[in-house]
């Protein structure tokens, strides 16, 4: 009821404002470890429309690569154990690149190699039924000797796949009037999609308006590097206003989705909130594994750093129009008209600070994961830190024993790349202990926030070496709750330390340039030094992609 009243009140006060670009972006990808990824190379993945089944290929029992599935009770539950599909589906040759329509009753996949492959399909009578013997599709699909990486549309009436006809692989599409009809002769997608590089592994969103595909970054026949990619294989996206329109120019998915490694086999969850893909960037296991990245609608329509009534007014000003700048719902592409769906997406994020990029509330009451409520870069518990649901400064908190308790995250940010701010609530009594640190693949590491061994004051060794640590004389280990923070101002190359909303130390000379590419450690220092384990409570860790002002930091500490 409060949200409804808030929307009505804001509608009344709306006035015309200048429009700005609205779109979506991707959060930091996270590695899907076991039971999905393994040392056995997973390089194709698809998720069922109800998000309860995840199909992927991995080193197999029947052949070099087989199809597997993991299941869960709901989209909020963890994945169960991996199950290999039986010999009705898998064969003695590679079976890869699964794709499933909205009804979940058929599974399309590629069988064979990129030079001698064909597209097959298996069906089941119900969602909990067994898959029946797979059948190869007819000559309208399997023309020649190289067909693979299929993607079926949600309604089962369009089938996209890769075919080699003129030396390189291109994406083709076949259609049919109803699921009981035969497929038409496949036609290639437009030339701005199919280039003289290999295009493979298509995926089409349920509304049919977004196409993802993989493009090799090198034309191997001429050995000419593709100038607009970053790896050997990258993911691209093309959009169209409706299913009757032509596909638009492809757009390269930015870092951190694409990297200098390979990325392929992308798909999007049924609710449009998550991108799944495969990459060989090497987190935890060598070779390819499965990753997921949140899809984040950009609802700060006037780009002022916050989501408020001004953004809502922009939606109202274009109500009922086909106005892409405000068509933010349903995610990720909208529905071609500015309506209540867009208002819902905006209302869910009303008054958010868009600079907040990670937030570990630490208010769970059990489990081995501390969830990131912003970009889903969850932290993993090590040792046996205790959840304290009622003892935090903001709801719950996490208690560390000072012996072997700590948390780790995947890579979050490079501190030398731009401004950022990090804050936490802490309660402790020991000197020389660490709240947050970051490691690096080269062995270098930095203390972001901790207590000085000599006086118990707040300290940071960010950018040390070669620059000196920044040390505060304000003691934060008196057994009381303190709000501590580090702000790095990239524009002026200065670090600032804050305690309980007050600046307590700052640089007088420029400090910067020390790059780090590792994840964060919470509650322990570099190298998991046993002398640095935090003893006490930590609560509500936040990271912003901006250098917050003194007034903003003071407001956070209240």
BATIVEX-900359 format. One record per residue (C-alpha): residue in one letter; x, y, z. Coordinates in Angstrom, 1 decimal. Each point is the difference from the previous one (the first is absolute). Last residue first. Example, Ala and Ser with C-alpha at 12.3 -4.5 7.8 and 13.67 -1.06 7.14 Angstrom:
BEGIN
REC  res       x       y       z
REC    s    13.7    -1.1     7.1
REC    a    -1.4    -3.4     0.7
REM end
This chain:
BEGIN
REC  res       x       y       z
REC    x    23.8     7.1    11.4
REC    x     3.3    -1.1    -1.6
REC    x    -1.3     0.2    -3.5
REC    x    -1.0     3.7     0.4
REC    x     3.6     0.8     1.1
REC    x     1.4    -1.7    -3.1
REC    x    -2.3     2.1    -2.2
REC    x     1.0     3.2     1.8
REC    x     3.7    -0.8    -0.4
REC    x    -0.5    -0.7    -3.7
REC    x    -0.1    -3.4    -1.5
REC    x     2.8    -1.0    -2.5
REC    x    -1.9    -2.1    -2.5
REC    x    -0.5    -3.6    -1.0
REC    x    -1.5    -0.7     3.4
REC    x     0.8    -3.0     2.2
REC    x    -2.0    -1.0     3.1
REC    x     0.6    -2.4     2.9
REC    x    -2.9    -0.2     2.5
REC    x     1.3    -1.7     3.1
REC    x     3.2    -1.3     1.5
REC    x     0.3    -1.4     3.5
REC    x     3.0    -1.0     2.2
REC    x     3.4    -1.5    -0.6
REC    x     1.4     0.7    -3.4
REC    x     2.8    -2.4    -1.2
REC    x     3.2     2.0    -0.6
REC    x     2.6    -2.1     1.9
REC    x    -1.0    -3.2    -1.9
REC    x     1.1     1.7    -3.3
REC    x    -2.5    -1.1    -2.6
REC    x     2.5     1.1    -2.7
REC    x    -1.1     3.6     0.3
REC    x    -2.2     0.7     3.0
REC    x    -3.1    -1.6     1.6
REC    x    -3.6     1.0     0.9
REC    x    -1.3     0.6    -3.5
REC    x     2.3    -1.1    -2.9
REC    x    -0.8     1.6    -3.4
REC    x     0.7    -1.5    -3.4
REC    x     3.1     0.4    -2.2
REC    x     1.0     2.3    -2.8
REC    x     1.9     2.8     1.7
REC    x     1.6     3.1    -1.6
REC    x     2.2     2.5     1.9
REC    x    -0.3     3.3    -1.9
REC    x    -0.8     2.3     2.8
REC    x     1.0     2.5     2.6
REC    x     0.3     3.8    -0.5
REC    x     1.1     2.1     3.0
REC    x    -1.8     1.3     3.1
REC    x    -1.8    -3.2     0.7
REC    x    -2.8    -0.2     2.5
REC    x    -0.7    -1.1     3.5
REC    x    -2.9     0.2     2.6
REC    x    -2.9     1.1    -2.2
REC    x    -3.1    -0.2     2.1
REC    x    -3.1    -2.2    -0.6
REC    x     0.6    -2.5     2.8
REC    x     3.6    -0.5    -1.0
REC    x     1.2     1.1    -3.5
REC    x     3.2    -0.5    -1.9
REC    x     0.9     1.9    -3.1
REC    x     2.2    -0.9    -3.0
REC    x     1.2     2.5    -2.6
REC    x     0.6    -0.3    -3.7
REC    x    -1.7     3.3    -0.8
REC    x    -2.3    -1.4    -2.7
REC    x     0.2    -3.6     1.3
REC    x    -1.4     1.0     3.4
REC    x     0.3    -3.2     2.2
REC    x    -2.4     0.0     3.0
REC    x     0.6    -2.4     2.8
REC    x    -2.6    -0.6     2.8
REC    x    -0.7    -0.9     3.5
REC    x    -3.3     0.1     1.9
REC    x     0.8    -0.9     3.6
REC    x    -1.8    -2.4     2.5
REC    x     1.6    -0.1     3.4
REC    x     2.6    -2.5     1.4
REC    x     2.7     2.8     0.2
REC    x     1.7    -1.1    -3.3
REC    x    -0.6     3.1    -2.2
REC    x     2.8     2.3     1.3
REC    x     0.2     3.4    -1.8
REC    x     3.7     0.6    -0.7
REC    x    -0.5    -0.7    -3.7
REC    x     2.5    -1.6    -2.3
REC    x     0.5     0.3    -3.8
REC    x     2.6    -2.5    -1.1
REC    x     3.0     1.3    -2.0
REC    x     0.1    -0.3    -3.8
REC    x     2.0    -2.6    -1.9
REC    x    -1.2    -2.3     1.4
REC    x    -2.7     0.7     1.2
REC    x    -2.7     1.1    -2.4
REC    x    -2.7    -0.7     2.6
REC    x     1.8    -0.6     3.3
REC    x    -2.9     1.3     2.1
REC    x    -0.2     0.6     3.7
REC    x    -2.5     0.7     2.7
REC    x     1.6     0.5     3.4
REC    x     0.8    -2.9     2.4
REC    x     3.2     1.8     1.2
REC    x     3.0    -2.1    -1.1
REC    x    -1.5    -2.8    -2.1
REC    x    -2.2     2.3    -2.0
REC    x    -3.6    -1.3    -0.5
REC    x    -1.3    -0.9    -3.4
REC    x    -1.3     1.2    -3.3
REC    x     1.2    -0.4    -3.6
REC    x     3.1    -2.1     0.7
REC    x     1.6    -0.7    -3.3
REC    x     1.4    -3.0    -1.8
REC    x     2.8    -0.9    -2.5
REC    x     0.4    -3.7    -0.8
REC    x    -0.2     0.5    -3.8
REC    x    -3.6    -1.3     0.0
REC    x    -1.0     2.8     2.3
REC    x    -1.5     0.2     3.5
REC    x    -2.5     2.4     1.6
REC    x    -0.5     0.8     3.6
REC    x    -3.0     0.9     2.3
REC    x    -0.5     0.0     3.8
REC    x     3.6    -0.9     1.0
REC    x     1.5    -0.2     3.5
REC    x     3.1     1.7     1.3
REC    x    -1.5     1.0     3.3
REC    x    -2.8    -2.0     1.8
REC    x    -3.3     1.1     1.6
REC    x    -2.7    -0.3    -2.6
REC    x    -3.3     1.4    -1.3
REC    x    -0.2     1.0    -3.7
REC    x    -2.5     1.6    -2.3
REC    x     1.2     0.1    -3.6
REC    x     0.7     2.5    -2.7
REC    x     1.7     0.0    -3.5
REC    x     0.4     2.9    -2.4
REC    x     1.2     0.0    -3.6
REC    x     1.7     2.2    -2.6
REC    x     1.5    -1.5    -3.0
REC    x     2.3    -2.7    -1.6
REC    x     2.7    -0.2     2.7
REC    x    -2.3    -1.8     2.5
REC    x    -0.7    -2.8    -2.5
REC    x    -3.5    -1.2     0.8
REC    x    -2.0    -2.9     1.3
REC    x     1.9    -3.2    -0.8
REC    x    -1.6    -3.1     1.6
REC    x    -0.9     0.2     3.7
REC    x     1.6    -1.4     3.2
REC    x    -1.1    -0.1     3.6
REC    x     1.9    -0.7     3.2
REC    x     0.1    -2.0     3.2
REC    x     3.3    -1.9     0.9
REC    x     1.1     1.3     3.5
REC    x    -1.4     3.4     0.8
REC    x    -3.5    -1.5     0.8
REC    x    -2.0     2.1    -2.5
REC    x    -3.7     0.9     0.6
REC    x    -2.2     1.0    -2.9
REC    x    -2.8     2.5     0.3
REC    x    -3.8     0.1     0.0
REC    x    -2.5     3.0    -0.2
REC    x     1.9     3.2    -0.5
REC    x     2.4     0.5     3.0
REC    x     0.1    -3.8     0.3
REC    x    -0.8    -2.2     3.0
REC    x    -3.3    -1.5    -1.0
REC    x     0.8    -2.4    -2.8
REC    x     3.5    -0.8     1.2
REC    x     1.4    -2.3    -2.6
REC    x     3.1    -1.8     1.2
REC    x     3.3    -0.1    -1.9
REC    x     1.1    -3.7    -0.4
REC    x     3.2    -0.2    -2.0
REC    x    -0.7     1.4    -3.5
REC    x    -3.2     1.8    -1.1
REC    x    -0.5     0.8    -3.7
REC    x    -1.0     3.4    -1.1
REC    x    -2.6     0.6    -2.7
REC    x     0.5     2.2    -3.1
REC    x    -3.7     0.3    -0.5
REC    x     0.1     3.5    -1.5
REC    x    -2.0     1.9     2.6
REC    x    -1.1    -2.2     2.9
REC    x     3.3    -1.7     0.4
REC    x    -0.7    -3.2     2.0
REC    x     2.2    -1.4     2.7
REC    x     0.2    -3.7    -0.7
REC    x     0.9    -2.9     2.3
REC    x    -3.5    -0.4     1.6
REC    x    -2.0     1.4     2.9
REC    x    -1.7     3.1     1.4
REC    x     0.7     2.4    -2.9
REC    x     0.5     3.6     1.0
REC    x     3.5     0.6    -1.5
REC    x    -1.4     2.9    -2.0
REC    x     2.6    -0.5    -2.7
REC    x    -0.5     2.9    -2.3
REC    x     1.8     0.5    -3.4
REC    x    -0.4     2.6    -2.7
REC    x    -1.4     3.0     1.9
REC    x     0.5     2.8    -2.5
REC    x    -3.6    -0.3    -1.2
REC    x    -1.3     1.2     3.3
REC    x    -3.6    -1.4     0.1
REC    x    -2.8     2.5     0.7
REC    x    -2.5    -2.0    -2.1
REC    x     1.4    -3.3    -1.1
REC    x    -3.2    -2.1     0.2
REC    x    -2.0     3.0    -1.1
REC    x     2.0     0.2    -3.3
REC    x    -0.6    -3.6    -1.0
REC    x    -3.7     0.4     0.9
REC    x    -0.3     3.3    -2.0
REC    x     1.5    -1.7    -3.0
REC    x    -2.6    -2.8     0.2
REC    x    -2.7     2.6     0.5
REC    x     0.5     1.4    -3.5
REC    x     2.6     1.3    -2.4
REC    x    -0.4    -2.1    -3.1
REC    x     2.2    -2.4    -2.0
REC    x     0.1    -2.8     2.6
REC    x     3.1     0.8     2.1
REC    x     3.4    -1.4    -0.9
REC    x     1.5    -1.6     3.1
REC    x    -2.3     0.2     1.9
REC    x    -3.7     0.5    -0.1
REC    x     0.4     2.9     0.1
REC    x     2.5     2.7    -0.9
REC    x    -1.8     1.7    -2.9
REC    x     1.0     3.6     1.1
REC    x     2.6     0.7    -2.7
REC    x    -1.7    -2.5    -2.4
REC    x    -3.1     2.3    -0.5
REC    x    -2.8    -1.9    -1.6
REC    x    -2.5     2.3     1.7
REC    x    -2.7    -0.8     2.5
REC    x     1.4     2.2     2.7
REC    x     2.9     2.1    -1.3
REC    x    -0.4     2.9     2.6
REC    x    -0.9    -2.6     2.7
REC    x     3.3    -1.8    -0.6
REC    x     2.0     3.2     0.3
REC    x    -1.9     0.9     3.1
REC    x     1.2    -3.2     1.6
REC    x     3.6     0.9    -0.6
REC    x    -0.6     3.4     1.6
REC    x    -1.7    -1.7     3.0
REC    x     3.1    -1.8     1.0
REC    x     2.8    -2.4    -1.1
REC    x     3.4     1.4     0.8
REC    x     3.3     0.8    -1.7
REC    x    -1.3     2.9    -2.1
REC    x    -0.2    -2.0    -3.2
REC    x    -3.4     1.2    -1.1
REC    x    -1.4    -3.5    -0.5
REC    x     1.5    -1.5     3.1
REC    x    -1.9    -3.1    -0.8
REC    x     2.8    -2.0    -1.5
REC    x    -1.3    -3.5     0.0
REC    x     2.6    -2.5     1.5
REC    x     0.6    -3.4    -1.5
REC    x     1.8    -2.1     2.6
REC    x     2.9    -2.1    -1.2
REC    x     0.3    -3.8     0.0
REC    x     3.0    -2.1    -0.8
REC    x     0.5    -3.6    -1.2
REC    x     3.5    -1.6    -0.5
REC    x     2.6    -0.4    -2.7
REC    x     3.6    -1.0     0.5
REC    x     1.9    -0.1     3.3
REC    x    -2.1     0.0     3.2
REC    x    -0.3     2.5     2.9
REC    x    -0.7     3.0    -2.3
REC    x     1.8    -0.6    -3.3
REC    x    -1.2     2.6    -2.5
REC    x    -1.1    -3.0    -2.2
REC    x    -3.5     1.4    -0.4
REC    x    -3.6    -1.3    -0.2
REC    x    -3.1     2.1     0.3
REC    x    -3.1     0.8     2.1
REC    x    -1.5     3.4     0.1
REC    x    -2.5     0.7     2.8
REC    x    -3.0     2.3     0.6
REC    x    -2.1    -0.6    -3.1
REC    x    -2.7    -1.9     1.8
REC    x     0.5    -3.1    -2.2
REC    x     3.8     0.0     0.6
REC    x     2.3     1.2    -2.8
REC    x     2.3    -2.1    -2.2
REC    x     3.6     0.1    -1.0
REC    x     2.0    -2.9    -1.6
REC    x     3.3     1.8    -0.5
REC    x     2.7     2.0     1.7
REC    x     3.7    -0.7    -0.7
REC    x     2.8     1.9     1.9
REC    x     1.0     3.6    -0.6
REC    x    -3.2     0.8     1.8
REC    x    -3.7     0.3    -0.8
REC    x    -2.5     0.3     2.9
REC    x     2.2     2.3     2.0
REC    x     0.5     1.7    -2.5
REC    x    -2.6     1.1    -2.5
REC    x    -2.4    -2.0    -2.2
REC    x     0.8     0.9    -3.6
REC    x    -3.1     1.4    -1.8
REC    x    -1.4    -1.4    -3.1
REC    x    -1.8     2.3    -2.5
REC    x    -3.7    -0.4     0.1
REC    x    -2.0    -3.2    -0.8
REC    x    -2.7     0.6    -2.5
REC    x    -3.6     0.7     1.2
REC    x    -2.9    -2.5     0.1
REC    x     1.1    -1.3     3.4
REC    x    -0.3     3.5     1.4
REC    x     2.3     2.9     0.9
REC    x     3.2    -1.9    -0.9
REC    x     3.2    -0.7     2.0
REC    x     3.4    -1.5    -0.8
REC    x     2.5    -1.2     2.6
REC    x     3.6    -1.2    -0.2
REC    x     2.0    -2.5     2.1
REC    x     3.7    -0.5    -0.6
REC    x     2.4    -2.6    -1.3
REC    x     3.8     0.2    -0.3
REC    x    -0.2     3.0     2.3
REC    x    -0.3     3.8     0.0
REC    x    -2.3     0.7    -3.0
REC    x    -0.4     3.0    -2.2
REC    x     3.1    -0.3    -2.2
REC    x    -0.5    -3.5    -1.3
REC    x     3.4    -1.3    -0.7
REC    x     0.7    -1.1    -3.6
REC    x     1.4    -3.5    -0.4
REC    x    -1.5    -0.2    -3.5
REC    x    -1.8    -3.3     0.3
REC    x     0.1     0.2     3.8
REC    x    -2.1     3.1     0.1
REC    x     0.7     0.9     3.6
REC    x    -2.2     1.2     2.9
REC    x    -2.4    -2.9    -0.2
REC    x    -3.5     1.2     0.5
REC    x    -2.4    -1.4     2.6
REC    x    -3.7     0.8    -0.1
REC    x    -2.7     1.8     2.0
REC    x    -3.2     1.1    -1.7
REC    x    -2.5     2.3     1.7
REC    x    -3.6     0.6    -1.1
REC    x    -1.5    -3.5    -0.1
REC    x    -2.0     0.6     3.1
REC    x     1.5    -3.1     1.6
REC    x     3.5     1.2    -0.7
REC    x     1.8    -1.5    -3.0
REC    x     3.3    -1.9     0.3
REC    x     2.6    -0.6    -2.7
REC    x     3.1    -2.3     0.5
REC    x     2.0     0.8    -3.2
REC    x     1.3     2.8    -2.2
REC    x     3.4    -0.7    -1.6
REC    x     1.7     3.0    -1.6
REC    x    -0.8     1.3    -3.5
REC    x    -3.1     1.6     1.5
REC    x    -3.4    -1.4     0.7
REC    x    -1.8     2.6     2.2
REC    x     0.5     3.0    -2.2
REC    x    -0.5    -2.3    -3.0
REC    x    -3.6    -0.8     1.0
REC    x    -1.0    -3.4     1.5
REC    x     0.3    -3.0    -2.3
REC    x    -3.1    -1.9    -1.1
REC    x    -1.1    -3.5     1.0
REC    x    -2.4    -1.9    -2.1
REC    x    -3.3    -0.3     1.9
REC    x    -0.3    -2.3     3.0
REC    x    -2.8    -2.5    -0.1
REC    x    -3.3     0.6     1.8
REC    x    -1.1    -1.3     3.5
REC    x     1.5     2.9     1.9
REC    x    -2.1     2.4    -2.1
REC    x     0.7     2.4    -2.9
REC    x     3.7    -1.0    -0.5
REC    x     3.2     1.9    -0.1
REC    x     3.7    -0.5    -0.9
REC    x     2.8     2.4     1.0
REC    x     3.7     0.0    -1.1
REC    x     3.1     1.3     1.8
REC    x     3.2    -0.2    -2.0
REC    x     3.1    -2.2     0.3
REC    x     2.9     0.6    -2.4
REC    x     1.1    -1.6    -3.3
REC    x    -3.1     0.8    -2.0
REC    x    -2.7    -2.3     1.3
REC    x     0.8    -0.7     3.7
REC    x    -3.2     0.0     2.0
REC    x    -0.8     1.5     3.5
REC    x    -3.4    -0.2     1.5
REC    x    -3.3     1.9     0.6
REC    x    -3.3    -1.9     0.2
REC    x    -3.2     1.9    -0.1
REC    x    -3.5    -1.3     0.9
REC    x     0.7    -1.6     3.4
REC    x    -1.9     2.8     1.8
REC    x     3.1     0.9     2.2
REC    x     2.3     0.0    -3.1
REC    x     2.3    -3.0    -0.6
REC    x     3.8     0.5     0.1
REC    x     2.2    -2.4    -1.8
REC    x     3.9    -0.2     0.2
REC    x     0.4    -2.3    -3.0
REC    x     0.1    -0.6    -3.8
REC    x     3.0    -1.1    -2.0
REC    x    -0.4    -2.8    -2.5
REC    x    -2.4     1.3    -2.7
REC    x    -3.5     0.9     0.9
REC    x    -1.2    -1.1     3.4
REC    x    -2.8     2.5     0.5
REC    x    -2.1    -0.3    -3.2
REC    x     1.4    -3.5    -0.3
REC    x    -1.9    -1.4     3.0
REC    x     0.8     0.2     3.7
REC    x     1.8    -2.9     1.7
REC    x    -2.0    -1.9     2.6
REC    x     0.6    -0.5     3.7
REC    x    -1.5    -3.0     1.8
REC    x    -2.3     1.2     2.8
REC    x     0.8     2.2     2.9
REC    x    -1.5    -1.2     3.2
REC    x    -2.9     1.8     1.7
REC    x     0.0     2.7     2.7
REC    x    -0.8     2.8    -2.3
REC    x    -2.5    -2.2    -1.9
REC    x    -0.2    -2.0    -3.2
REC    x     3.7     0.3    -0.9
REC    x     1.7     0.9    -3.2
REC    x     3.5    -0.3    -1.6
REC    x     1.3     2.0    -2.9
REC    x     3.1    -0.2    -2.2
REC    x     2.1     2.4    -2.0
REC    x     2.9    -1.2    -2.1
REC    x     3.7     0.2     0.0
REC    x     3.0    -0.8    -2.2
REC    x     2.3     3.0    -0.2
REC    x    -1.2     1.7     3.3
REC    x     0.2    -3.4     1.7
REC    x    -2.8    -2.5     0.7
REC    x    -3.4     0.3     1.6
REC    x    -1.7     3.3     0.6
REC    x    -2.9     0.4     2.3
REC    x    -3.8     0.6     0.1
REC    x    -1.9    -1.0     3.1
REC    x    -3.8    -0.4     0.0
REC    x    -2.7     0.2     2.7
REC    x     1.1     3.1     1.9
REC    x    -3.1     1.9    -1.1
REC    x     2.0     3.1    -0.5
REC    x     2.5    -1.5    -2.5
REC    x     3.3    -1.8     1.0
REC    x     3.5     0.4    -1.5
REC    x     3.0    -2.3     0.5
REC    x     3.5     0.9    -1.4
REC    x     1.8    -3.3     0.1
REC    x     0.0    -3.8    -0.8
REC    x     3.5    -1.1    -1.1
REC    x     0.1    -3.4    -1.7
REC    x    -0.7    -3.4     1.8
REC    x    -3.6     1.1     0.7
REC    x    -2.0     1.9     2.6
REC    x    -3.8     0.4    -0.3
REC    x    -1.7    -3.4     0.3
REC    x     3.4    -1.2     1.4
REC    x    -0.8     1.8     3.3
REC    x     0.3     3.6     1.1
REC    x     2.7     0.5     2.6
REC    x    -1.1     1.3     3.3
REC    x     1.7     2.8     2.0
REC    x    -0.9     0.3     3.6
REC    x    -2.5     2.6     1.2
REC    x     0.2     3.7    -0.8
REC    x    -0.6     2.4     2.9
REC    x    -3.5     1.4     0.6
REC    x    -1.3     3.5    -1.0
REC    x    -1.1    -1.0    -3.5
REC    x    -2.1    -2.8     1.6
REC    x     0.2    -3.7     0.7
REC    x     3.4    -0.5    -1.7
REC    x     1.4    -2.0    -2.9
REC    x     3.3    -0.8    -1.6
REC    x     0.2    -1.4    -3.5
REC    x     2.7    -1.7    -2.1
REC    x     0.7    -0.4    -3.7
REC    x     3.0    -1.9    -1.2
REC    x     3.5     0.8    -1.3
REC    x     2.7    -2.5    -1.2
REC    x    -2.6    -2.7    -0.1
REC    x    -2.2    -2.3     2.2
REC    x     1.5     0.8     3.3
REC    x     0.5     3.7    -0.6
REC    x     2.2     3.1     0.3
REC    x    -2.6     2.8     0.5
REC    x    -2.9     1.5    -1.8
REC    x    -2.7     2.1     1.7
REC    x    -3.6     0.0     1.0
REC    x    -1.3     2.0     3.0
REC    x    -3.5    -0.9     1.3
REC    x    -2.2     2.0     2.4
REC    x     0.2     3.3    -1.8
REC    x    -3.7    -0.2    -1.1
REC    x     1.1     0.7    -3.5
REC    x     2.7    -2.7     0.1
REC    x     3.6     1.1     0.1
REC    x     2.6    -0.5    -2.7
REC    x     3.7    -0.8     0.0
REC    x     2.9    -0.7    -2.3
REC    x     3.8    -0.1     0.8
REC    x     0.3    -2.2     3.1
REC    x     3.6    -1.3     0.2
REC    x     0.6    -3.0     2.2
REC    x     1.7     1.7     3.0
REC    x    -3.5     0.7     1.3
REC    x    -2.8     2.5    -0.4
REC    x    -3.6    -0.8     0.9
REC    x     0.2    -2.0     3.3
REC    x     2.3     1.7     0.7
REC    x     1.1     3.5    -0.8
REC    x    -2.1     2.7    -1.7
REC    x     2.5     2.8    -0.4
REC    x    -1.3     3.5     0.5
REC    x    -0.3     2.7    -2.6
REC    x     0.1     3.6     1.1
REC    x    -3.2     1.8    -0.9
REC    x    -1.3     0.5    -3.4
REC    x    -1.6     3.1    -1.5
REC    x    -3.4     1.2    -1.0
REC    x    -1.4     2.9    -2.0
REC    x    -1.4     3.5     0.5
REC    x     1.5     2.9    -1.9
REC    x    -1.1     3.5     1.2
REC    x    -3.1     2.0    -0.2
REC    x    -0.2     3.7     1.2
REC    x    -2.7     0.6     2.6
REC    x    -3.7     0.9    -0.3
REC    x    -1.7     0.3     3.4
REC    x    -1.3    -2.6     2.4
REC    x    -1.5     1.0     3.3
REC    x    -3.2    -2.0    -0.3
REC    x     1.8    -3.1    -1.3
REC    x     2.3     0.1     3.0
REC    x    -2.9    -0.2     2.4
REC    x    -1.7    -2.8    -1.9
REC    x     3.2    -2.0     0.0
REC    x     0.6     0.5     3.7
REC    x    -3.5    -0.9     0.8
REC    x     0.4    -3.3    -1.9
REC    x     3.3    -0.7     1.7
REC    x    -1.5     0.6     3.4
REC    x    -2.9    -2.4    -0.8
REM end
